[in-house]
């Protein structure tokens, strides 16, 4: 699963934003794919092993087991702050926030909104990320910085149609 998810992402991001020879790019793609796949496999093995162990020790499965097993697995497998783990954690964080919001409404902790809150959330997210990009760029994750630089800075210079198809930053002088 990790290879299925990471390989296409690494391929696109590498050819869009990384410099170097074809061999270096392919090595980078393979390394990112391997790291993502290995980490997911280690995590699943750790999580499922700890779940089985807790269930065996207590004679039944309880909700806390899942949280505890995942915390241990998260610490052991995803505790190193590197590019792959960082992207996975950010991916999970956004989905957790949505899930917890829905759960809060479902459980009655927060009243059901009268209107769909998604447009407001979208506005606040985009407002915040562009403010950070414009005034505190260094606080953003490197691949997000690269994407936003491409969209909002590099797009200020136009050469020809290849700017849309390949990359709009020239290394040669014309």
C-alpha positions in Angstrom: 0.0 0.0 0.0 2.8 2.4 0.9 4.4 1.9 -2.5 1.1 2.4 -4.3 0.6 5.7 -2.5 4.1 7.1 -2.4 5.6 6.1 -5.8 3.3 8.3 -7.9 3.6 11.2 -5.4 7.4 11.0 -5.3 7.6 10.7 -9.1 5.5 13.9 -9.7 7.2 15.9 -6.9 10.7 14.8 -7.8 10.3 15.7 -11.5 8.6 19.0 -10.7 10.8 20.3 -8.0 14.1 18.5 -7.6 17.2 19.0 -9.7 19.8 16.4 -10.5 20.5 13.7 -12.9 17.9 11.1 -14.0 19.7 8.5 -11.9 19.6 10.8 -8.8 15.9 11.5 -9.3 15.0 7.8 -9.7 17.1 6.9 -6.6 15.2 9.6 -4.7 11.8 8.2 -5.8 12.9 4.7 -4.9 14.1 5.8 -1.5 11.0 7.7 -0.6 8.8 4.8 -1.8 10.8 2.3 0.2 10.8 4.5 3.4 7.0 5.1 3.2 6.3 1.4 2.5 8.6 0.1 5.2 7.3 2.5 7.8 3.6 1.6 7.1 4.5 -2.1 7.3 6.4 -1.7 10.6 3.5 0.3 12.0 0.8 -2.2 11.0 2.9 -5.1 12.4 3.5 -3.2 15.7 -0.1 -2.1 16.0 -1.6 -5.5 15.3 0.9 -7.3 17.5 0.2 -5.0 20.4 -3.5 -5.2 19.9 -3.3 -9.1 20.0 -1.1 -9.0 23.0 -3.4 -6.7 25.0 -6.5 -8.7 24.0 -4.7 -11.9 25.1 -3.6 -10.4 28.4 -7.0 -8.9 29.3 -9.2 -11.6 27.7 -11.0 -9.1 25.6 -10.6 -6.1 23.3 -11.3 -2.7 24.8 -11.2 0.8 23.0 -8.2 2.0 24.9 -6.1 -0.9 23.4 -6.3 0.7 20.0 -5.2 4.1 21.3 -2.3 2.6 23.3 -1.1 0.3 20.5 -1.2 3.1 18.0 0.7 5.5 20.3 3.5 3.0 20.9 3.6 2.2 17.1 3.5 5.9 16.3 6.4 6.7 18.7 8.5 3.8 17.5 7.9 4.0 13.7 7.0 7.6 13.0 8.8 9.3 15.8 11.8 10.4 13.6 11.2 13.8 12.2 11.9 13.3 8.5 10.2 14.3 5.2 8.2 11.1 4.8 7.0 10.9 8.4 6.2 14.6 8.4 4.0 14.2 5.4 2.2 11.2 6.8 1.6 13.0 10.1 0.3 16.1 8.4 -2.0 13.9 6.2 -3.4 12.2 9.3 -3.7 15.4 11.3 -6.0 17.0 8.8 -8.3 14.0 8.7 -8.3 13.6 12.4 -9.5 17.2 12.8 -12.3 16.6 10.4 -13.2 13.3 12.2 -13.1 14.9 15.7 -15.3 17.7 14.4 -17.9 15.3 13.1 -17.7 13.2 16.3 -18.3 16.3 18.4 -21.5 17.0 16.5 -22.5 13.4 16.5 -22.1 13.1 20.3 -23.9 16.4 20.9 -20.8 18.2 22.3 -21.2 20.8 19.5 -24.6 21.7 18.0 -25.3 20.8 14.5 -24.4 23.8 12.4 -27.3 25.5 10.7 -25.2 25.9 7.5 -22.4 23.9 6.1 -19.2 25.1 7.8 -17.0 23.9 5.0 -16.9 27.2 3.1 -15.8 29.0 6.3 -13.1 26.4 7.0 -11.8 26.6 3.4 -11.6 30.4 3.7 -9.7 30.3 7.0 -7.3 27.5 5.8 -6.5 29.4 2.6 -6.2 32.7 4.3 -3.9 31.3 6.9 -1.6 29.3 4.6 -1.2 32.3 2.2 -0.5 34.6 5.1 2.2 32.2 6.4 3.6 31.8 2.8 3.9 35.5 2.3 5.2 36.5 5.7 6.5 33.4 7.5 7.4 31.1 4.7 10.1 29.2 6.6 7.4 27.8 9.0 5.8 25.8 6.2 6.7 22.3 5.3 9.3 22.3 2.4 7.2 20.6 -0.2 4.4 23.0 0.5 6.8 25.9 0.2 8.0 24.5 -3.2 4.4 24.1 -4.5 3.5 27.6 -3.4 6.7 29.1 -4.7 5.8 27.5 -8.1 2.3 28.8 -8.0 2.7 32.3 -6.5 6.3 33.4 -7.2 7.5 31.6 -10.3 4.2 32.4 -12.1 5.2 36.1 -12.1 7.6 35.3 -15.0 6.3 34.1 -18.3 8.4 32.6 -21.0 6.2 30.5 -23.3 3.7 27.6 -23.1 6.3 25.3 -21.7 5.9 27.2 -18.4 2.6 25.4 -17.9 3.7 22.0 -19.3 7.2 21.6 -17.7 8.5 24.1 -15.3 8.5 27.9 -15.4 12.0 28.5 -13.9 14.7 28.6 -16.6 18.2 27.5 -15.8 19.6 28.7 -19.1 19.8 32.3 -20.1 17.9 33.3 -23.3 
